[in-house]
Amino acid sequence: MKEIDPLLDKEKQEKAKVYEWSGRKLGLWGMLVSGVFNLIFYFTGLSSVVANWNAVSSVVLVFIIYMLIYAGIQEVIGLPLSYISGFVIEKNYGFSNQTRREWFKEHLKSFIVSLVLSIIIFGALLIIFQKFSNSWWLVASFFMVFFSVVISIIFPVWIMPIFHKYEPIEDEELKDSLRGILESGGLKIKGFFREDTSRKTTKENAMLAGLGKTKRVILTDNIINNMKLDEIRTVLAHEVGHYKRAHMPKMIFTGLFFNLFSFYVLHLIFTALFPAFLTSIRANITLLPMFLLFLSLIDLTFLKILQNALVRLFENQADTEALRLTGDVGAFKRAMAGLANRNLANAYPNFWVKLIYYSHPPIGERLRRAEKYNEL
């Protein structure tokens, strides 16, 4: 094994590689199963049968029934892989604190939330297809940006409480310390909240969630219990760094570009390959599996690598801001190494793995950058 940072546990790094590869394999199988399901659902005619069900005259009701059937079948087919990756592997590596029943309950809630959001998104797209047939790709791109902003606003208020309990943090020393970091970055928040993550997993996280009046600091109970105050400060300083570098508006702008590219390419493909596209709402519903299949292919073959590279750039910039705001390289390094050791994060992945899968710089790179910052 190559020489690693002394703060990292060598044995855990070896274990992290096996853990990572276990998840990657299941992810690849999941993509394959999803792709094959979409092909079968469309080419067997099942998609057309459901979309053109004459017993239901309301196209809105047909669409909802279609989504229930489509998503329900896909969920049942993908459930074994989800169970192995989300429960079995997490149990085997000592991360999951859930019982089997609790996991299924949480998985069901996740499925319902995803289904509701999917109905809203694809329902809106169907309306856009119908009203803006020649320029749907342009209107849909702006809609997706608008929808992502709305979700960011309501996420900590309506969606996150479905899965976790949130209580105001009472530790005044912790809040005062974190408040100083926020003020140095010119940030105002709704409050400091503790998330009850430990009842599900041993993994740790911290975030600035929400937008505008819903923006708040959320610390998992695991991170509060496992990190020292100076380490938590540097983790939050990283989040403040995103704000100072205006990464949110930049992500919105680049997201618009990525959506424009994806939807325009889809427009060209579908008008060439599927003559029924844009001819009626029911025809568009029928084509939904192929729409999702081609969208995922565009994402996998091109956009994912670009998006990951952009986000890694932003993460590096936020790290630099965190080091500047706190002036504490030691705390930053301890925080990053601690996360890698406790969460089994592979600090030194293969270059191609990083390129395709990593939306954040590997911990090893972050530790090296911190060391270089210390030498400046």
N, C-alpha and C positions, 0 to 999 in steps of 0.2 A: 504494500500500500504506500502511495506517495506520502511525503511528509505533510502533516496537517498541523493546523494551529494548535498550540499546547492547551488551549481552553476546551478543545473538542475531545470527546471520549472516543478513542480509536475503536474499541469494541462496538460501541453504539453506532459509529459510522459504518462499520461493516454490516451491522444489523439493519441500518437505515437503507442501505442499497437493496437488500433482499425485500424489505418492506415496500420500498418504492416500486420495485419491479413487479411485485405481487399485484399492486394496484394498477400499474400500467397494463399488465396482461389482461386483467379483467376489463379495463377501460376499452382496450382494443376489441375484445370480444363483444362488449356492449355496443360499440359502434357498428360492428359487423352484423350483429343480430338486428339492430335498429334499421340498418340499410336493407337487409334482406326482407324484414317485415314490411317496409314501405313498398318494395317491389312486388311482394306477394299480394298485399292489400289492394294495390292498384291493378296489376295485370290479371288477377283472377276475376276482376269485375266486381269484387265486393264493394270497393269504394263507390263505383257507379250505382250499384244497387241501393246502397244506403242513401246516397245523395239524391237519387231520383225516385225515392219512395213515394208512390202516388197516394198512399193512404193518408199522408200528411200534406195538407195544402199550404201551410205556413212555412215559408222558406227559413224563417228564423228558428222555428221549432225543428225543422229538418237539420239545420246546422248544429244545433245543440245536441240532438240525438246522435248525429254523426260524430261529433267530438267525444261524446260519452263512449260510443262503441269503439272508435279508433284508439283513443287514449286508454280505455279500459283493457282492450286486448293487448296493446303494446306493454302496458304495465304488468299484466299477468305473465307475458312472455319474458320480460326483463327482470321479473322479481327474483328468480334464483341468483342471478349475477349481483343484483343490488344487495341481497341478503348476505352473500358471501363477502362482498367488499365492504359493506356498511356495518355488518355485525360480526361475522365469523373471524375475519382477519383482524378487525379492531379488538376483539376479545383475545385472540391469540397473542397479540402484541401488547396486551395490558392497557389499552386505551379506553375501551368501552366500560362504562359503569351501568349499562342498561341490562335489564332482563330481556329475553326474547320477546315477550309480550309488549314491553315498553318500546322496543325498537319498531315493531310492526305498527304500533299506535302512532309513533312519530312519522313513520314512513307514509302511513295513510294520510295524515294531516298534510305532509309535504305534497303528496299526489293531488289532494283536493285543491290546495292553494295554486299549484302549477296548472291544474286543469282550468280553474277560474281565470287565471291570468292569460292562458292560451286562448280561451274562448273570447276574451276581450280583444286580444291582439289580432287573432285571425278573423274575428267578426269585423273589426275595423278595416282590416285589409280587404275583405270581401266587398265592403261598401266602397272603398277607394278604387278597387278594380272596376266596379260598376259605374262609378261617376267620373272617373278620370282614366279611361281605358288607354289612351295614348301616352299619358304622363304619370301613370300610377306609381312608377318607380321613384319619381321625384317627390310626389306627395307622401308616399309611404315612408320615405327616408326621413322627412321632417316629422311625420307622426311618431316614428320610433324614437326620435330624439326627445320629443315632447313627452312621450309615455315614460321614458327612462328618467326624466327629471321629476315627473309626478311620483313615480315609484320611489325615487330617492327621498322625496319629502315625506311620504306616508309610511315608508318602510319601518322606521323605528317606533312609530306610533300604532300602526294597525297590523303589520305583518310579523315583526319580530316577537311581540308578546304572545303570538299563537304558539311559539315553540319554546320560549323561555320566560322566566319571571324576572322582573327588573325592580330593584329597590334602590332608593337614593343612598349613595355612599355617605356614611356618617363620620368616617375618619377625617377629622379636620386637618391634621398634619398632612395627610395625603392630598386632600383637596387644595390646601394652600400651596403646596409644592407644584401641583399640576396647574393651578390657576396662574401661577407666575409664568409658566411656559406658554400658556395660551395667550396671556397678555403681551408677552414679548413678540408673539406672532400676530397680534392685532385681532385675535379671535374672540368672539362672544358666543356662549353656548347656553342651552336650556338648563343643563345641570350635569351632575356626575352620577352614573348609575352602575350598579353591580349586577352582572348576569349570572344566573345559577347554572353555569355550564357543568360543574362538577357532578351533578346528578346524572349526566349523560356520558361525559368523557373526561379524561385527564388532560386533554390538550388545552393550550392557552391561546388567548387572543385579546386584542384591544383595538378599539376603533373610534373614529369620529363619525357617527352615523347621522343621517338626515341632512336637510338643507334649510337654510333660513331659520325660521322659528323652531324647527324640529331638530336642529343640530345639537348633539349631545355627546359627551364622552361616555363610552361604555367599556368597562373593564370586566373581564370574566373573573369569577372568584378564584379560578386556578392561577391566573396571573398575579392576583393580589397576594395569594398565599405563597407563591413560589419565587417571586421577584422582590428584590430590595427596592426601597423607594427611589434611589438614583437610577436604577434600571427601568422602572416604570416611567420615570420622567423622560428618559431618552426614547423609549418606545412611543410615548405620546408626542414628543418633540418631532419624531419622524412624521406623524400624522399632521402636525402643524406645518411641517415642511411642505407637504402637498398643497396646503392652503396658500402659503407664502409664494410658492412657485406657480400658482393659478392652474394646478393640474386638472381640477374639475372642469372649468370652461374649455381647456385644451382637449380633454377627453370627449367633451360634448361635440366640439368642432370636428375632431378626427373621427368620432363615431358617425357623424353625418356623412363624412367622406366615405367611410367603409360601407355604410348602408347604401349610399348612392351607387358605389361600384357593384356591390352584391346584387341589388335589385335591378340595375340596368342590364347586367350580364344575364340575370334570370329572365328579364323581359326579352332579350334577344334569343335565348335558348327556347323559351316556351312559345314564342310566336313562330319560331322555325319548326319545332318538333310537335307541338300540340295545337292543331287548328282550332280546337274547341275553346282554347284559352281566351278569356275575356268575352265570350259570346253570351254567357248567362251566369247567374250566381251558382246554379246547381252544377254547371260544368266546371266552374272554378273550385267548388267544394270537392268534386270528384278528383281534381288534380292536386289536392292538398298533399298527399303522400309524396308525390314526385317533386312538388315545390320544396318540401322539407328536405328531401334527399339531395337535390341539387344545391340547395342552400348550404347544407352541411359539407358537401364536396368542395364548394367554393371556399368555405371557411377553412377546411382542413388543408387544402392544397396551396392556399395563398395567404388569406387574411390572418389566420391564426399566428403565423410566424411574424408577420408585420406587427400585429397587435401586441404580441408578447414582447417584441423588441422595444416598442414604444413604451410600454408599461415598465419594463426593466430600466429604461432611461429615466423615467419619472421617479422610480423607486430609488435609484442611485442619487438623484438630485435631492430627494427628501432625506436620504441618509446624510448627505452633506449638510443640509440645513439643520438636522438634528444635532450633529456634531458641533456646528457653529452656535446653535442656541444654548446648548448645555455646556459646551467646552469640556465634556467628560468622555474622552475616548475609552477609558477603562470600563465605565458603566455600559457604554454602547456595546463593547465587545463581549462583556459578560452577559448582557441581555441576549444578544444574537446567539452566542454559543450555548447559553442555557436553553433557548428555544430549540436549537438543533438537537441537543442532547436529550431533552425531555420529550420532544415531539417526533423524534427519529427523522429529522430532515436531512436528506443527503446533501452535505456541504460541498461536495465536489463531483457533480454529475458529469457524464459524458457530454461533449460539446453539442452533439446532435440532439440529445435528450433535452438539454437546456434550451436549444433553439426552438424546438417544437412544443415543449410542455411548460417551460418555466415562465410565468408571468412576473416573478420576482427574481432578483439576482440570487444565485446560490449563496448560502451563508458563508462559504469559504471566501468568495469574492468580496462580500461585505466586510468581512474581518480584515482582508488585505487592504481594502480601500480605507478603512478606519486607521490602520497602521500607517499608511502613507500620509493620511491627513495629519496624524500625530507628528510626522517628521517635517511637515511644512513650517 
